[in-house]
C-alpha cells in the first residue's frame, strides 16, 4: 500500500483556475561541475520525479507506485558518496516505470567507440531473383544519412525488387541516435520505395493540464481540465510502382520504425523476430541534467494508437539463415493486416490519502516537500511574481525537514516553506497544524 509523505494537507486555492501546464515541457536543471551536496542531489531528484509525475504517459493509466519509488530512492540518494552511486539511486526510482525510454543516460553509448565513419549507415543489396536486402551498419556514423547518397543508391537497388527484407537486427540495444537514423532512412525515398499506395504513421499523444487537480476536494472542484492530447497522424505516400512483399526482420535489441508499424497494420508488410519482441514505441523524450553530471532521459509521449507493450512481431522459426528464412516466409505467406492493441485511456488520479504517522520518516517528509515544489513549479500562477528563488527555498525546506526532530518542527518547516509563496490563497492545513497552532491568540479582552 502506498503511503502519503505528509502528515498535513497543502491547499493551493489559486492554482487550478489561474495557471496551466500545457504539453510535456520538462525543465532542465543545471549540472554541477563539483560534487553536489546531498540537498542539491535531492532537489534534482525532486525535479525529475515531478516531471515524470505530471508528464510521463504511463502514470495516467498504469498502476505504478511512483510515491513509493521515490521514497525508496531517497535514502539511496542520501547515502550516495559518488556520482555513480547517485546515478544508481536515480535509476532505481526510474526502474519502477519499466520503461526503457526513461533511464539514466550513458553518454558513452551515444556513439560506438570505433565507428566506421566512411561506411554508409544503410545499404541495399540485390540478391537476385527479384529479392533485395536492406541492412544497417550499426558501427557506422548515422550522420552519413544527411547527404542522401546512400539512401538514393539503396532506393534504386530495391526499385525493381518483388521481395524486400529490411534487417534491423543488432548485437546490442539500439541507441536513440540510431533509432532516429532508422526512422529517417525509412521515411526517405528508400522507405517510399517499399510502399505501394499510402499509409498513415502512428500518431503521438502527450499529457496536458489546465490547472491542478485539487487533491482534497476532488477533480470536480474548481477549474481543472487535463488528459491526453493527440497530434494529427501523418500520411506517408509510397512510390513503389507495384505492391512488394516486405518483411522487417528484428530481434529483442531492435528498434522497429514507424513505417514498419504502419505497414504491418495495413497488411503491406510483416514484422518478424528471431527472438523477443523488439522496441517499437517512438514516444517523444527529453533529457534532464541532474546533479554531479548525471543526465536522465524521460518519456513525454507515446503512440496514441499502438500500446507500448503490444506485440508487433511474429516469431520466425529459423535454424539456419534468418534472412533466407524471412524471404521464404513472405513468399509463402503474404502479409495480412495486423491488429495492434491500443493504449488505455488516461484517468484522473490524485495523491494517496494521508496514512503516515504524525511524524513521518525522512523519506516521506521529503515526499511532502517534493509535492509542494512541483505543484508550485508547474501550476502556481504567481510564481514569476514571487520575488524569491523557489529552488533556493526548496533547498532550505529540504534541509529543514531533514533536520526536523518531531512533528512540531516538521510543521514549522513546511509553514516556513509556504511563506515563500506570498499568497493568502496558499496555506497549510490538516490535523498537525491544528494540533500545534490551531488555538486563538492567547489574550482576553473586555
Residue, then its C-alpha position, 0 to 999 in steps of 0.5 A: x500500500x502506498x503511503x502519503x509523505x505528509x502528515x498535513x494537507x497543502x491547499x493551493x486555492x489559486x492554482x487550478x483556475x489561474x495557471x496551466x501546464x500545457x504539453x510535456x515541457x520538462x525543465x532542465x536543471x543545471x549540472x554541477x561541475x563539483x560534487x553536489x551536496x546531498x540537498x542539491x542531489x535531492x532537489x534534482x531528484x525532486x525535479x525529475x520525479x515531478x516531471x515524470x509525475x505530471x508528464x510521463x504517459x504511463x502514470x495516467x493509466x498504469x498502476x505504478x507506485x511512483x510515491x513509493x519509488x521515490x521514497x525508496x530512492x531517497x535514502x539511496x540518494x542520501x547515502x550516495x558518496x559518488x556520482x555513480x552511486x547517485x546515478x544508481x539511486x536515480x535509476x532505481x526510482x526510474x526502474x519502477x516505470x519499466x520503461x526503457x525510454x526513461x533511464x539514466x543516460x550513458x553518454x558513452x553509448x551515444x556513439x560506438x567507440x570505433x565507428x566506421x565513419x566512411x561506411x554508409x549507415x544503410x545499404x541495399x543489396x540485390x540478391x537476385x531473383x527479384x529479392x533485395x536486402x536492406x541492412x544497417x551498419x550499426x558501427x557506422x556514423x548515422x550522420x552519413x544519412x544527411x547527404x542522401x547518397x546512400x539512401x538514393x543508391x539503396x532506393x534504386x537497388x530495391x526499385x525493381x525488387x518483388x521481395x524486400x527484407x529490411x534487417x534491423x537486427x543488432x548485437x546490442x540495444x539500439x541507441x536513440x541516435x540510431x533509432x532516429x537514423x532508422x526512422x529517417x532512412x525509412x521515411x526517405x525515398x528508400x522507405x517510399x520505395x517499399x510502399x505501394x499506395x499510402x499509409x498513415x504513421x502512428x500518431x503521438x499523444x502527450x499529457x496536458x493540464x489546465x490547472x491542478x487537480x485539487x487533491x482534497x476536494x476532488x477533480x470536480x472542484x474548481x477549474x481543472x481540465x487535463x488528459x491526453x492530447x493527440x497530434x494529427x497522424x501523418x500520411x506517408x505516400x509510397x512510390x513503389x510502382x507495384x505492391x512488394x512483399x516486405x518483411x522487417x526482420x528484428x530481434x529483442x535489441x531492435x528498434x522497429x520504425x514507424x513505417x514498419x508499424x504502419x505497414x504491418x497494420x495495413x497488411x503491406x508488410x510483416x514484422x518478424x523476430x528471431x527472438x523477443x519482441x523488439x522496441x517499437x514505441x517512438x514516444x517523444x523524450x527529453x533529457x534532464x541534467x541532474x546533479x554531479x553530471x548525471x543526465x536522465x532521459x524521460x518519456x513525454x509521449x507515446x503512440x496514441x494508437x499502438x500500446x507500448x507493450x503490444x506485440x508487433x512481431x511474429x516469431x520466425x522459426x529459423x535454424x539456419x539463415x534468418x534472412x533466407x528464412x524471412x524471404x521464404x516466409x513472405x513468399x509463402x505467406x503474404x502479409x495480412x493486416x495486423x491488429x495492434x492493441x491500443x493504449x488505455x485511456x488516461x484517468x484522473x488520479x490524485x495523491x494517496x490519502x494521508x496514512x503516515x504517522x504524525x511524524x513521518x520518516x525522512x523519506x516521506x517528509x521529503x515526499x511532502x516537500x517534493x509535492x509542494x515544489x512541483x505543484x508550485x513549479x508547474x501550476x502556481x500562477x504567481x510564481x514569476x511574481x514571487x520575488x524569491x528563488x523557489x529552488x533556493x527555498x526548496x533547498x532550505x525546506x529540504x534541509x529543514x525537514x531533514x533536520x526536523x526532530x518531531x512533528x512540531x518542527x516538521x510543521x514549522x518547516x513546511x509553514x516556513x516553506x509556504x511563506x515563500x509563496x506570498x499568497x493568502x490563497x496558499x496555506x497549510x492545513x490538516x490535523x498537525x497544524x491544528x494540533x500545534x497552532x490551531x488555538x486563538x491568540x492567547x489574550x482576553x479582552x473586555 
